[in-house]
Amino acid sequence: MSKRIVARVGSYTDKSSGQTKGEYQNLGVILSNDKGEYGLLDPCINLAGVLLKQNILAAKEGKQQRDKVAFSIFEDTPKGDNTLNHSQPYAQPAPQQQAPPQYQTPQQQQQPQYQQPPSPVNNNGFA
């Protein structure tokens, strides 16, 4: 059985019910084998960024800011189990951003047009 490691990093209002719900970031998983439990953290997650988002949320809610990332552990349920499942919290997709010019592909960058320098005038060696 696997468990998911998630951190609450924001909140949103559900349009259909009007309830305030949590926005979560998946941090990794906890797995188990015959030797015990072990964890795998997603290397793409910036924990400093998660902490920053948590502190912004705490400030909005009037709570104390922290110096450590808080996270929850949810057990995954088998597929097809339609019971209330807190192991799949809502996470809003990140907005798509255009890469800075130095990271764009050559087709995306505008290339300056090369201009031929003026040809020198021949004055028979006189300037």
N, C-alpha and C positions, 0 to 999 in steps of 0.2 A: 504494500500500500504506500502511496506517495502522499506527501503533504506539500502545500504551496506556501511560500513565504511572500507576504504582501505588506505594503506600507500604505497607510492612508495619507494622501497628499493633497486632497482638496474635497470639495463638496459641490453638489449641483442639485437643482430642483427637478424632480421627475415631472415631465409635462402632463402625463396622463393622470397621476394621482396628486400632484402638488406637494409631495413629500420631499424633504431634503434627504439626500442620500450621499454616501461617501464615494469619492473618486480614489481608486487604488492603483498602485504601481506594483507589478510583479517583480520581485527581487530574485527569486530562485525557487528551488525545491529541496525537500528533505526526502531522501530515499532510504530504504533499508535492505539489508541482505543478511546472510547468515552470521556476519561479524558484528552487526548492529546498524545503527542509523548513521547517515552521513549527509552532508549538504552540498549543493551545487549552486553557486551564486552566478547570476548573469553578468558576464564581464562588461557588457555594454551599459550597465547601470552606474551612474555617477552618484555615489552615496552622499556626497556633499550637496548635490542638487536636490536629492530627496529630502535631506535635512532642511535645506533652505525652504522648500515648498511646505514642509511640515511647520516650520516656524512662521511662515506667512499665514498659514491657516490658523495657527495658535493665536497670532496677533489679531486676526479678524474675529475670532471667537472669544477674545479677552482672556486667553489662557497663558500660562507661563511658557516661555520658549525654552528649548532644550539644547544640549550639546551632544546628544546621541540620537541616532535614528531609532524610532519606535516601529515595530512591525508585528504582524499577527501571523499565526500559522493555522491554516485550514486544511482539514483532511479532504482529499479528493474522494468523490463518491463514484461508484461504478456507472458506466454509461447506461442510459435507459432508466435510471432512478429519477423519478420526477418529484421527489420530495424537495422541500426548500433547501437550497444548496448555497451555503455561504462561501464555498470554495471557489466561486467564480464571481468575484466582485467586479463592479463596473469600472472600466478604465477608458477614459476618453482618448480617441486617437490623437496623436500629436499633429499639429498643423503642418502642412507641407510648405517648406520654404525653398526658395531658389538658392542654389549654391553661390558663394561669392565668386567674382570673376576669375580669380586664380584657380578655382576648382571646377570651372565649367569645361565642358568638352569643346574641342576646336570649332564644332559647328555652332555652338552657342555664343562664342566670342566673336566680336566684330573685329576684323583684321583691318589695320590702317592700310590705305592704298599707298604703294611705293610711287614716289615721284622722281623722275629722271632729273638729275641736276642739269642746269643750263650748260651747254657746250661752250668751251672757252673760245674767245674770238682770236683769230690768227692775225697778229699785227707784225709779222715778220720778226719776232723776237723782242719787240718793244712793248713795254707795259702801258 
